[in-house]
């Protein structure tokens, strides 16, 4: 048997997801994951820092990719248009297997620790997007507000995509969600706030 297995990372991820779904995230150890995958702890450590990382591996690349895409968006786009274009662009590589995304989501929903990790991941993406919007000339607090709205649009679109992966792709779900938000805001009276 070769020393290096090109599918080792996938095997570990699949084994972990099976175990997490079957027994619960908190009830699974790294040793059990490696045993199920037929690999060693050393192999696990090559790809993942800990068992949480199985679910969030690569998420540290999202803020960097999102910020880069915002910076590189067409200079004629308004700030939120640039952000939407960037969200659609980064959605491409993320929109892999919706079934696996649904399984990861199911595991994350069962654990407050994992939910907090997910919030931290999206907060980092929002901060990176806000910084890139400021570099494009957006003022504060607009840049932060737009970035937070953009992340909320992305999260909502991702949920819809996971629920109905065959209907349209993740990029289309992002634009659909943003359009729904814009339509909802179009009905709002932005005049002076009513007095109590």
N, C-alpha and C positions, 0 to 999 in steps of 0.2 A: 504494500500500500504506500502511495507517495506521502512524503512528509507534509507537503502543502496541499490543501484541499481548496480549489477555487470556489467551492460552494459553502465553505465553512461558516461564513457570516450568515448566509441565508439559512443554513441548517440550525444554527444557534437561535436565530430569530424565530424560526418556525417552531422549534422545540419550546422556547420560552412562551410564545403565545398560546400554544396548546396547553401547557401546564398552567399558565395564568388563568386561562378561560375555564379550565377544568377544576382547579383547586383554589383559585384566588391568588392575587399578586403576593400578598403578605405570607402565604403558606408555601412559597416556592423558593428554593435556594439555588445559588449558582451551580452547586455540585449536581443538583437534580437536572438542571438545564443541560449541562455538559454531558451528563450520563444519557439523557434522552437523545441528544444530538450525536452521541457516539464520538465525542471529542474531549479534549482535556481542558482543565482550568486555564492552562497557558494559552490555548487557542482562544478561549473566551476573552482573556485579558488583552489579546492582540486586537480585538475589535470593539470591546465595550469596557467602560470603566467600572460599571456595576450593573445590577439587574435592571435598574431604572433606565439605564442607557440603551437597553435593548429596544425600548419603546420610543426613545427620543434621539437615537443616534442620528447625527447629521443636522439636527435642529439648530446647532450653532452656526450653520452656514446660511440659514434663512435671513438673519439681519444683514449680513454682508451682501448677499445676493440682492436683497430688496433695496438696500441703499444704493448699490451700484446701478441697478435698473432705474431708480428714480433719477439719479444724476445723469444717466445716459439717455433719458427720455427726450423726445423732440423738444427743443428749446421754446417752440411756439405754444406748447401746451400750458394750460393753467395748472396751478399746483395740484389740485385734486385729480385732474385729468392725467397728469404725469404719474401720480401715485397709482391710479387705476391701471394705467398701461404697465407699470412696473409689477403690480400684483398679478396681472394676467401673464406677464412674462415669466415670473418665478413659479407660477402655478404649473407650467409645463412639466418641469422635472419632478415636481411633487405629486403630480396626478398619475401615479403608477397604478397599483392594484387597489381598487376601492374596497374589495373584500378584506384585504389586510388592514386598510385604514379603519374600516368598521370594527375589526377585531381589536385593534389597538385602542380605539375610542371606548369600546366596551370595558376593557381592562382599566383604562384611566378613570372612567366614571366610578369605579368601585373603590378608589383609593384617594383619600384627601391629600396624601403626599404627592401622588402623581398629578392630581388636579393642580396643586400649587406649582409643580414643575412646569406644567403646561401654561399656566398664567405667566410664569417668569419668562418662558420662551417667547410668548406673544408680546410681553412688555418690552423685551429686548428688540424685537422686530419693530415695534412702534417707535422706540427711541432712535433706532437707526434711520427709520423713514423720516422722522421729524428733522433729524440733523441734515439729511440729504435735501429735504425741502427747504430748510434754511439756506443751505448752500446755493439753491436755485433762486433765492431771493425772497422766499416767504418769510413774513415777519412772525414774531411770537405775539400772542399765543396761537395764531392761526396754524402755524406749522405743526405744533403738538396736537391741536384739536383735529386737524385733517388726518394726521398719522393715526390717531386713536380711532377715528371713524373708519379709516381704511382697514385697520386691523379687525375691527368689528365686522366690516363687510366681508373680509376674507374668511373669518371664522364662521360666519353665518353661511356663506357660500360653500365652504368646506363641508359643513353639516348637511346641507341640502344635497351636495354631490355624493356624499357617503350614503345617504338615504336612497337616492335614485341615480346610481352611477351610469346607467345606460341611457338616460334621457339626453343629457348633454355633458360636455366636458367641464372640468373645474374652471377653466378660463371663462366659459360662457356663463357658468353659475355666478362668477364674480360680477360680471357685467349686468346680469339679470338682478342680482341683489342690490347693486348700486342704483340701477334704474328704479327698483321698487322703493328704495329710500328717497330718491329724488322726487318720485311721484307723491310719496307721503308728505314730504316737506313742502311740495307745491301747494298743498291744501292748507298750509299753516298761515295764519295771519301774523305777520312779523311786525305789526304796528306796535304802539306802546302797550306794555303789559297792563292787563285789566287791574283795576284797583280792588282790593279785598272788600 
